Amino acid sequence: MNIWQTRDNSIAYLREKHPSKLVVIDRTFELIDAVVDSFEKSPSWDVYSRVCGLSLLKAKNLAVGCYGLVLDGLAQESGALLRPLIEYSELLTYFRLDPARATEEMWTQLPKAGERAKAIGGIFQGLRSHLNEHAAHSSFSSASISHLFDLDTSRFKKTQHMVPQVLDINLRDLLVQFLILLYEAILALKRSDPTHGAELGSRYDALKRRMFYVFDIDGA
């Protein structure tokens, strides 16, 4: 049994039919790394930049996990990682709006995610609730098990196959979340390093235009 067969099929499909999508995804992660590098160059005493850099790096690792699971045909499981990714995106906003929040005490006294979202006027409550109900926690809702159980035959689906139309939609939706993460990260960087923030902001604008075109997202 090849547990990576669906992933291999997904990548083969994208390489043949949509190579530009793979390029955009690669450039998205490259830009995330560039922002992390900019935070890392800050002085060791700059707690704000260190905390923002670590938040973005953790979010990037979660993004890699989400991406891999989508390629595996496991978009629902990917949602379990998307929820904490959103929390790190909101953390970047939380610290940017008040850099004084980034203190040494923050490591043990960070407010709960819901409290942070309320403090920044977060916009993800609906998505967070959806993920809580169908992805982030144990659930037997139809949305949680539809890819695992065939109602017509009453049989389990031990393997999730690659379906081009589904893969295209799931990747598009996931890339939108990555773009939001990048946007918040660059705004946070501009607070401590306006020069590099502006440079990376220009790269972000170009990436956004390209992503919207390649993934056929409204608003391009």
VENTAFEN-V464952 format. One record per helix or strand of 2 or more residues. SS is the DSSP state (A for helix, B for strand). FROM is the first residue (numbers start at 1). TO is the last residue. Records with the same first field share a line. If there is no record, write none. Layout:
SS=FROM-TO  FROM-TO
//
This chain:
A=5-17  19-40  47-71  75-97  99-101  106-109  113-120  125-136  142-145  164-192  194-214
B=149-150  155-156
//
